[in-house]
Amino acid sequence: MASQPQAEAERRGVSPAVAAPPRPRAAEPRVVVRTSAGLIAGERVGRGAVFRGVPYARPPLGPLRFASPRPPESWHGVRDAVRFTDVSLQSVIPNRPVPPSSEDSLYANVWTPDPGGSLPVLVYIHGGGWQAGAGSMPAYDGARLAERGDLVVVTFNYRLGVLGFGLHEELTDPDTGHFANWGLQDQKALLRWVHANAAAFGGDPGNITVCGTSAGGATAWQLALLPELRGLIRRIVSISPSHATPPATALTPEDARTAYEAVAGRLGTTVAGLREVPAAALAAAWEELFAPRPEERIVASGRWYRGPVVDGRTTPAHDHRLPGPEVPVLSVHTRTEGSFYTGPASPQPAPAPRGEAELRRAVREVLSLGEPGADDHLAETCVAAYRAAAVDAGLPRDPLTLWTEIWGDAYFRHQIVRFAERHARHGDSPLYTMEFAHEARPPHFGTPHEATSPFLFGTHRLPQFAQILGDGSVERLLSDVFIDAVAAFARTSVPRTPNTPDWRPFTPDAPSTLVLGGPGVVEVAHPAKLAQLGFWDAVGWAPRPH
């Protein structure tokens, strides 16, 4: 008799996904491997093993605050690697509990189906707006992804907020000359550590795929553009990125200098002296600087999030001013990115607009993050364009829906689709697109930003996610298809599976986007709601369509 997921799959005409062949179970609970810094002991999980809290860099404490990451110090004997470490010092975001945080946070977590193998490696960069999050969050438990995908999965922490993303020459590292974007420097160090240590965990150091969501998806794209990492990164999976650009999601270099100088003044020290002040006081002063409304701050940029700053090295220029990645790309977005910000668990809580006046005000505030001085006329033009597109497509046009669509398109979907179109026309490597369309349960709605992670990792089954995303036969099938597609891409640069046989590189004028979780469950089609994106082209939102 067919299982429930199998029966559901057959009813919908979708092939049941095929898991990796079983491996023999070892009786020994401890698994010891040798890294470049010494022996570590992980533990068995399912048929494989997990190693938690493995140092990939020296703790960035004292004089190493605002310094480039240094290789981890060696140790004698066998180091336990069975517990997650503290998360990186970070901002408190509404609706997101923060576990204990610390500056001593540069650690990796590795799941492997076979420490003696030579498997593809998937490095996952967590999101959180460059100011929050951790590789140890429950959504990113790599056991299911590693086992089903037959992959070595790596998650990790990197420096965030004031300690991770900014710029000031008085913080120049005397050894490397770097003075900016310490979180990006950590990500580069992690990739070099993975390359040096992949074989110890059963991974192939010549086959590393970098994957990330939100801020992590943006930095995965950025890392692939760096000449120094060519040859190390074989391909990327960029999920729901909001590419860093001022004024919305990055500081300008001038504003970064002003911000650090203002924080130093508040704390009664110099910019260089910020290495010596208590970490909590430094983080609090940084948050206080950006607490007022954007138009009331001493700097005009960094209005929403504060990501990588153009420094000529880790970030040579903003992504829309650079050629696309030269490696294969799997680009993923959700159908309703904005419902993450307008739904009940928004990290930026605001009341839903009721009526035209409130809708116009809410839209003006969205626009002003990227277009300072946006007025009622621009807001009215935006609303009118979205309402007309909704009427033409037979979609809802109530204030909450329009506000949600505008939020998500302004800072996610417009740039994701336009980057894909640009790459299809001018890029030298294949780019595949996926639209994730599985709807959340009430009172959540649409397919929110970050709804992808629990399905990629198979953690949608956890109670805190199942109540929002579901854990029935359809949800399990979607997770399996997602994992299989990413695993195939990490293995061959082609995300083709028994369930995705017709998925081809993205072509703007042909149905070539895998729509996962819509009415057809798994189908190749055009991205939804393309007409709505025209407003952003008309007002010069980057990137341009051609």
Secondary structure, DSSP 8 states (H G I E B T S, - for coil): ---HHHHHHHHTT-------------S-SEEEEEETTEEEEEEEETTEEEEEEEESS----GGGTTS--------SSEEE-BS---EES----TT-----EES---EEEEEES-TTS-EEEEEEE--STTTS--TTSGGG--HHHHHHHT-EEEEE----HHHHS-B-GGG--TTT---B-HHHHHHHHHHHHHHHHGGGGTEEEEEEEEEEETHHHHHHHHHHT-GGGBTTB-EEEEES-----TTTSB--HHHHHHHHHHHHHHTTS-SGGGGTS-HHHHHHHHHHHT-S-GGGSS-SS-SS--B----SSS-SS-GGGS---SS-EEEEEETTTTHHHHSTT-SS------HHHHHHHHHHHHHHHHSTT--HHHHHHHHHHHHHHHHHHT---SHHHHHHHHHHIIIIIHHHHHHHHHHHHH-SS-EEEEEE-----TTS-S--TT-SHHHHTTGGGSHHHHHHH--SHHHHHHHHHHHHHHHHHHHHS----TT-TT--S--TTS--EEEESSTTSEEEE--S--GGGHHHHHTT-SS---
